[in-house]
Amino acid sequence: MNATSRAILQTVLSTDPSLSPLEQNAVRDLIEGRTEAKGEQVSFDGEHLLISQKRAASLLDVSRVTIWRMTKESILHPVEVIPGTWRYPCDEILAIARQGTGAGAVASGDRQRSAA
């Protein structure tokens, strides 16, 4: 990537508040030169897709431990596709990502409500 393209992408990343967290991560990947094809593609057309824990963590920009914790706290509801293999509904992950509050805030908010 040439310097002009990099500068344009950095400007977009820092000045466009309408970018979703997923879009921000995609722009960061481009800036950092990570353009390899992803194994999983996420559909935004409302289909009920299932994604891995790793992909869910990537979309929410959190660790896999946080995804596990959110599952344990019943914030996320995985589906067991075969014994021992769990997948997360893509629409559920994207709904949390669109909230823009971060998964940590969602998890801590649920803990505070359940303690009350």
Summary of the structure (lengths in Angstrom):
residues: 116
radius of gyration: 16.1
end to end distance: 52.0
largest distance: 54.0
contacts: 278
relative contact order: 0.14
helix: 55%
strand: 9%
